[in-house]
Amino acid sequence: MAEWTWRFEKADGTEVQPVVQPEEFTTQGDAESWIGEVWKELLEGGAEQVFLFEDSTQIYGPMSLREASEA
């Protein structure tokens, strides 16, 4: 079974630890729903962009959390 994970970074690409610890995601939809619920807290905690991985394969990113706040 695939494991879906997020990588959290500052705008300059430096990896940061998220202020909200992600759970274990078994589907892409679960991972995306979670980020949709906590992105504001992540941004306030220093994460400015995220990447989504399925196991070790990058699915997409960088996705800006700042752009979401400006929408």
Backbone bond lengths (Angstrom), bond angles and torsions (degrees), N, CA, C in turn:
res aa  C-N    CA-C-N  psi(-1)  N-CA   C-N-CA  omega(-1)  CA-C   N-CA-C  phi
1 M - - - 1.453 - - 1.528 109.20 -
2 A 1.307 115.93 137.02 1.463 121.14 -178.49 1.523 110.91 -71.25
3 E 1.313 113.67 148.35 1.457 120.23 174.02 1.525 107.55 -114.41
4 W 1.323 115.62 128.77 1.464 121.94 -179.44 1.513 108.10 -103.29
5 T 1.332 116.11 128.66 1.464 120.52 -177.54 1.526 109.84 -136.41
6 W 1.327 113.88 157.62 1.464 121.93 176.70 1.518 109.68 -110.52
7 R 1.314 116.01 145.48 1.465 122.90 169.16 1.517 105.70 -111.97
8 F 1.319 116.66 134.82 1.464 122.94 -175.67 1.519 108.55 -113.73
9 E 1.342 116.54 132.12 1.461 121.11 -177.52 1.522 111.38 -138.41
10 K 1.337 113.81 158.36 1.455 120.76 165.73 1.522 106.62 -77.51
11 A 1.319 116.87 171.67 1.467 120.69 -178.64 1.524 112.58 -60.93
12 D 1.345 117.00 -26.66 1.472 120.24 -178.41 1.531 112.97 -85.55
13 G 1.332 117.49 3.64 1.461 120.98 178.12 1.511 114.78 92.82
14 T 1.326 118.12 0.91 1.454 121.37 177.60 1.521 108.95 -74.61
15 E 1.333 116.54 126.64 1.469 120.27 179.69 1.525 109.79 -69.85
16 V 1.320 116.23 139.25 1.461 122.40 178.05 1.520 109.18 -128.71
17 Q 1.323 115.39 155.09 1.457 120.64 174.85 1.525 108.57 -82.73
18 P 1.324 117.63 133.78 1.461 119.75 -178.98 1.528 111.44 -72.46
19 V 1.336 115.93 145.98 1.464 120.27 177.53 1.523 110.88 -75.30
20 V 1.313 117.02 -21.40 1.468 122.59 173.90 1.523 106.16 -113.51
21 Q 1.329 116.48 117.57 1.457 119.40 -178.17 1.524 110.75 -74.06
22 P 1.334 116.46 126.60 1.466 118.75 178.84 1.517 111.35 -70.25
23 E 1.320 114.75 150.21 1.461 119.90 174.68 1.519 108.36 -83.56
24 E 1.314 116.97 -174.85 1.462 120.40 175.30 1.518 107.58 -88.67
25 F 1.327 116.19 127.34 1.457 121.49 -177.75 1.515 110.01 -108.72
26 T 1.334 116.51 133.05 1.462 120.80 178.66 1.521 112.14 -104.39
27 T 1.353 116.54 -7.72 1.471 119.87 176.45 1.520 109.47 -137.45
28 Q 1.314 115.16 156.45 1.454 120.32 176.80 1.523 110.15 -63.18
29 G 1.321 116.84 -39.86 1.459 120.89 179.83 1.516 112.53 -59.97
30 D 1.337 117.03 -40.77 1.470 120.56 178.34 1.523 110.43 -63.90
31 A 1.324 116.37 -43.35 1.466 120.62 179.99 1.530 110.66 -63.51
32 E 1.320 116.83 -42.87 1.462 120.75 -179.19 1.526 111.65 -70.15
33 S 1.320 117.41 -36.19 1.468 119.90 176.47 1.516 110.44 -62.78
34 W 1.333 116.11 -42.38 1.464 120.80 -179.97 1.527 110.81 -61.37
35 I 1.344 117.14 -47.70 1.467 119.44 -178.42 1.526 109.85 -63.52
36 G 1.327 117.12 -33.62 1.454 120.76 177.63 1.517 113.02 -65.57
37 E 1.318 116.81 -27.39 1.461 121.84 -179.54 1.528 112.98 -84.81
38 V 1.333 117.84 -30.10 1.474 120.00 -170.81 1.527 114.53 -117.74
39 W 1.332 118.74 6.38 1.464 119.69 -173.62 1.523 112.98 -59.12
40 K 1.329 117.76 -35.37 1.474 119.37 -179.28 1.526 110.63 -64.47
41 E 1.323 116.47 -42.77 1.470 120.36 178.70 1.526 110.84 -65.24
42 L 1.326 116.35 -40.04 1.464 120.17 178.26 1.523 110.86 -62.33
43 L 1.331 116.54 -44.10 1.460 121.33 179.58 1.526 110.60 -63.10
44 E 1.325 117.19 -45.18 1.464 120.84 178.50 1.524 111.57 -63.48
45 G 1.340 116.71 -27.22 1.449 121.19 -179.42 1.515 114.69 -87.52
46 G 1.346 117.52 1.98 1.459 119.82 174.28 1.508 116.13 112.49
47 A 1.327 118.95 -10.04 1.468 120.76 176.27 1.523 107.97 -82.90
48 E 1.331 116.46 127.83 1.457 119.85 -178.55 1.520 113.11 -111.61
49 Q 1.335 116.44 -18.79 1.454 120.16 178.17 1.521 108.98 -149.93
50 V 1.337 115.11 156.15 1.460 120.49 -177.87 1.521 110.42 -134.43
51 F 1.320 114.14 157.02 1.460 123.28 174.68 1.523 106.87 -127.18
52 L 1.325 117.20 141.42 1.465 121.68 176.45 1.522 109.22 -106.90
53 F 1.337 115.34 133.11 1.464 122.37 178.75 1.514 110.85 -122.11
54 E 1.324 115.97 142.04 1.458 122.81 166.93 1.514 105.09 -107.05
55 D 1.331 115.67 110.72 1.451 122.09 -169.63 1.538 107.20 54.65
56 S 1.325 119.88 -117.36 1.464 120.17 -179.05 1.531 112.55 -103.26
57 T 1.338 117.30 5.29 1.463 121.76 -177.99 1.523 110.72 -94.14
58 Q 1.336 116.10 124.09 1.463 119.81 177.11 1.516 108.88 -72.26
59 I 1.336 116.09 124.65 1.461 121.75 178.91 1.517 109.79 -89.43
60 Y 1.320 117.55 -47.59 1.458 121.29 173.39 1.510 110.83 -160.67
61 G 1.306 114.16 167.67 1.448 122.78 -178.98 1.510 108.62 134.45
62 P 1.294 116.91 159.85 1.456 125.12 2.51 1.528 112.04 -76.35
63 M 1.317 115.18 140.72 1.453 122.82 174.28 1.526 106.72 -112.92
64 S 1.317 115.95 119.32 1.459 121.22 -175.98 1.519 111.44 -73.75
65 L 1.319 116.56 131.07 1.448 120.95 171.92 1.527 110.11 -82.13
66 R 1.310 117.15 -24.07 1.476 121.30 178.43 1.530 110.40 -67.01
67 E 1.312 117.29 -40.38 1.456 119.83 179.93 1.520 111.23 -62.13
68 A 1.331 117.24 -33.73 1.458 120.60 177.65 1.522 110.28 -64.78
69 S 1.330 116.43 -35.50 1.464 119.80 -178.66 1.530 111.69 -72.82
70 E 1.335 116.65 -19.42 1.459 120.85 -178.34 1.517 111.87 -94.44
71 A 1.324 116.65 -7.72 1.481 120.60 -177.13 1.511 111.54 -75.65
